[in-house]
Amino acid sequence: MSTTRTVLLVFLVVAVCIGILPATAQPPIGGDRAWYAVHCNVDGASVSFDGQYKGDIQGGVLYVEAYTTGTPYSTYTVSKSGYTTFSDSVDGVPGKGETFDLYATLNPTEPTQSPIIGGDIGWYTVHSNVDGAAVMFDNTYQGVITNGILSVQVYTTGTPYRTYTVTKDGYLPFTAPVTSYPAKGQTVDLYATLNPAPTPVPTKSPISPGIVLVGLAFAGLLLVSRKL
């Protein structure tokens, strides 16, 4: 086989390999998708990211789709008539296929003047070593730890809570039973210590199929050249 034909054959094999690879190696236009999960204690509250309306809280949460390669959001706002507006910075960006949790606690703008339905009021005070950790009572979001504590208002004649959970990204979740219940005007202290989650061990990436394909092409070409 002449040198010119050999070079031409090598060029054609490489061109075919390169033409095949982009179909599976390139990401879709707009980047990979991920989600923000906005948790709130008031259903029907409106959620905005950087002033853009994204939807309403339903069942305590709203999922907002985002592109990992797009411009990151800087702030989010949660509001509803009769409640103080909540706004905070977006401190993280979800990776491909991941969900990043954000939390908002809305408080009534005016105290009610009518008799309280459901009985007298007591409080749980949840103490934790990690500020910003989310607190759940029986899977109902209650707010986040601030300055080491979160106060949760309850009705003494209401259905008692059975468990409380405290979570934050980067830490192991804490769950414990609620064994004491506040009487009228009383506060029951609950405690949660969060420990850092173990750092995952990185795994070695497998060899790209494209590299294997190019290698096989050159090996076959070398074998043909030797026979000729």
C-alpha positions as CSV (number, residue, x, y, z in Angstrom):
1,M,0.0,0.0,0.0
2,S,1.4,3.4,-0.9
3,T,2.1,6.1,1.7
4,T,-0.5,8.4,0.2
5,R,-3.3,5.7,0.5
6,T,-2.2,4.9,4.0
7,V,-2.4,8.5,5.1
8,L,-5.8,8.9,3.4
9,L,-7.2,5.8,5.1
10,V,-6.0,7.1,8.6
11,F,-7.6,10.4,7.9
12,L,-11.0,8.9,7.0
13,V,-11.0,6.6,10.1
14,V,-10.3,9.5,12.4
15,A,-12.9,11.7,10.7
16,V,-15.6,9.0,11.2
17,C,-14.7,8.6,14.8
18,I,-14.8,12.3,15.5
19,G,-18.1,12.6,13.7
20,I,-19.7,10.0,15.9
21,L,-18.4,11.3,19.3
22,P,-20.3,14.6,19.5
23,A,-23.7,13.0,19.3
24,T,-23.2,11.5,22.7
25,A,-20.5,13.6,24.3
26,Q,-22.0,17.1,23.9
27,P,-24.6,18.4,26.5
28,P,-27.9,19.6,25.2
29,I,-28.3,23.3,24.4
30,G,-29.0,25.3,27.6
31,G,-27.1,23.0,29.9
32,D,-28.1,20.1,32.2
33,R,-31.2,20.6,34.3
34,A,-31.5,20.6,38.1
35,W,-33.9,21.9,40.7
36,Y,-34.4,24.2,43.6
37,A,-36.8,22.9,46.3
38,V,-38.3,25.9,48.1
39,H,-39.8,24.8,51.5
40,C,-42.3,27.1,53.3
41,N,-44.7,26.8,56.2
42,V,-47.6,28.6,54.3
43,D,-49.3,27.0,51.3
44,G,-50.3,29.3,48.5
45,A,-47.3,31.7,49.1
46,S,-45.7,33.0,45.9
47,V,-42.1,32.3,45.0
48,S,-39.8,34.5,42.9
49,F,-36.2,34.2,41.9
50,D,-34.4,37.5,41.2
51,G,-37.8,39.1,40.8
52,Q,-39.2,36.4,38.4
53,Y,-42.4,34.6,39.5
54,K,-41.9,30.8,39.6
55,G,-45.1,29.5,41.2
56,D,-46.9,28.9,44.5
57,I,-46.1,26.7,47.5
58,Q,-48.2,23.5,47.5
59,G,-47.9,20.9,50.2
60,G,-45.1,22.9,51.8
61,V,-42.8,23.0,48.8
62,L,-42.3,24.3,45.3
63,Y,-39.7,22.8,42.8
64,V,-38.1,25.3,40.5
65,E,-36.2,24.0,37.5
66,A,-32.8,25.5,36.7
67,Y,-30.0,24.9,34.2
68,T,-26.6,24.2,35.7
69,T,-24.8,26.1,33.0
70,G,-27.1,29.1,33.1
71,T,-26.7,32.3,35.0
72,P,-27.0,31.4,38.8
73,Y,-29.9,33.0,40.7
74,S,-28.8,35.4,43.5
75,T,-32.0,35.9,45.6
76,Y,-35.3,34.2,46.2
77,T,-38.5,35.8,47.7
78,V,-41.6,34.1,49.2
79,S,-44.7,36.2,49.9
80,K,-48.4,36.0,50.7
81,S,-51.0,38.5,51.7
82,G,-51.3,38.7,55.5
83,Y,-47.7,37.6,56.0
84,T,-44.4,39.3,56.2
85,T,-42.4,38.8,53.0
86,F,-39.3,36.5,53.2
87,S,-36.2,37.1,51.1
88,D,-32.8,35.6,51.2
89,S,-29.7,34.9,49.1
90,V,-29.3,31.7,47.0
91,D,-26.1,30.3,48.4
92,G,-25.7,27.3,46.2
93,V,-26.2,25.9,42.8
94,P,-27.5,22.3,42.2
95,G,-25.5,19.9,40.1
96,K,-26.9,17.9,37.1
97,G,-30.0,16.0,38.2
98,E,-29.7,17.3,41.8
99,T,-32.0,19.3,44.1
100,F,-30.9,22.2,46.2
101,D,-33.1,22.9,49.2
102,L,-34.1,26.5,50.2
103,Y,-36.2,27.5,53.2
104,A,-38.6,30.3,54.0
105,T,-40.6,31.0,57.2
106,L,-43.6,33.4,56.9
107,N,-45.0,35.1,60.0
108,P,-48.5,36.8,60.2
109,T,-48.3,40.6,59.8
110,E,-51.0,41.2,62.4
111,P,-51.9,39.2,65.5
112,T,-55.4,37.8,65.4
113,Q,-57.9,39.5,67.8
114,S,-60.5,36.7,67.8
115,P,-60.3,33.7,70.2
116,I,-57.7,31.1,69.1
117,I,-59.3,28.1,67.5
118,G,-57.8,24.8,68.8
119,G,-57.1,25.7,72.4
120,D,-54.3,27.4,74.4
121,I,-50.8,27.9,73.1
122,G,-47.4,26.4,74.1
123,W,-44.0,26.3,72.5
124,Y,-41.2,23.9,71.6
125,T,-37.7,25.4,71.5
126,V,-35.4,23.3,69.3
127,H,-31.7,23.8,70.1
128,S,-29.1,22.8,67.5
129,N,-25.4,23.4,67.0
130,V,-25.8,24.3,63.3
131,D,-27.5,27.5,62.2
132,G,-29.6,27.3,59.0
133,A,-30.6,23.7,59.7
134,A,-34.2,22.9,58.8
135,V,-36.6,21.7,61.5
136,M,-39.5,19.3,60.7
137,F,-42.2,18.0,63.1
138,D,-43.8,14.8,61.8
139,N,-42.5,15.7,58.3
140,T,-44.1,19.2,58.5
141,Y,-41.6,22.0,57.9
142,Q,-41.4,24.5,60.8
143,G,-38.5,26.8,60.0
144,V,-34.7,27.0,60.4
145,I,-32.3,27.2,63.3
146,T,-31.2,30.8,64.0
147,N,-28.6,31.7,66.7
148,G,-28.8,28.1,67.9
149,I,-32.6,27.8,68.4
150,L,-36.0,27.7,66.7
151,S,-39.3,28.3,68.6
152,V,-42.3,26.3,67.3
153,Q,-45.8,27.3,68.4
154,V,-48.3,24.6,69.1
155,Y,-51.8,24.3,70.5
156,T,-52.0,22.4,73.8
157,T,-55.3,20.8,72.8
158,G,-54.1,19.9,69.3
159,T,-52.8,16.5,68.0
160,P,-49.4,16.0,69.7
161,Y,-46.3,15.7,67.5
162,R,-44.5,12.4,67.7
163,T,-41.1,13.1,66.2
164,Y,-38.8,16.0,65.2
165,T,-36.1,16.1,62.6
166,V,-33.3,18.5,62.0
167,T,-31.3,18.5,58.7
168,K,-28.8,20.5,56.7
169,D,-26.7,19.8,53.6
170,G,-23.3,18.4,54.6
171,Y,-24.6,16.9,57.9
172,L,-26.2,13.7,59.0
173,P,-29.9,14.1,59.7
174,F,-31.0,14.0,63.3
175,T,-34.4,12.5,64.3
176,A,-35.8,11.9,67.8
177,P,-39.2,11.3,69.4
178,V,-41.1,14.1,71.1
179,T,-41.7,12.7,74.6
180,S,-42.9,15.9,76.4
181,Y,-45.7,18.3,75.6
182,P,-46.0,21.9,76.6
183,A,-48.9,23.1,78.8
184,K,-50.6,26.5,78.3
185,G,-47.9,29.2,78.2
186,Q,-45.0,26.7,78.8
187,T,-42.0,25.8,76.7
188,V,-40.5,22.4,76.1
189,D,-36.8,22.3,75.1
190,L,-35.7,19.8,72.4
191,Y,-32.1,19.3,71.4
192,A,-30.4,18.1,68.2
193,T,-26.7,17.7,67.5
194,L,-25.7,17.5,63.8
195,N,-22.5,15.7,62.8
196,P,-20.7,16.3,59.5
197,A,-21.6,13.7,56.8
198,P,-18.7,11.5,55.7
199,T,-16.8,12.7,52.6
200,P,-17.6,10.4,49.7
201,V,-14.6,8.6,48.2
202,P,-14.2,9.7,44.5
203,T,-14.3,7.0,41.9
204,K,-12.1,6.7,38.9
205,S,-13.8,7.7,35.6
206,P,-14.1,4.9,33.1
207,I,-12.3,5.2,29.8
208,S,-14.3,7.2,27.2
209,P,-15.9,5.1,24.5
210,G,-14.5,7.5,22.0
211,I,-11.0,6.9,23.0
212,V,-11.5,3.1,22.8
213,L,-13.0,3.5,19.4
214,V,-10.1,5.5,18.0
215,G,-7.6,3.1,19.5
216,L,-9.2,0.1,17.9
217,A,-9.3,1.9,14.5
218,F,-5.6,2.6,14.7
219,A,-4.8,-0.9,15.8
220,G,-6.8,-2.3,12.8
221,L,-5.1,0.1,10.4
222,L,-1.7,-0.9,11.7
223,L,-2.5,-4.6,11.1
224,V,-3.7,-4.0,7.6
225,S,-0.6,-2.0,6.8
226,R,1.7,-4.8,7.9
227,K,-0.1,-7.4,5.8
228,L,0.2,-5.2,2.7
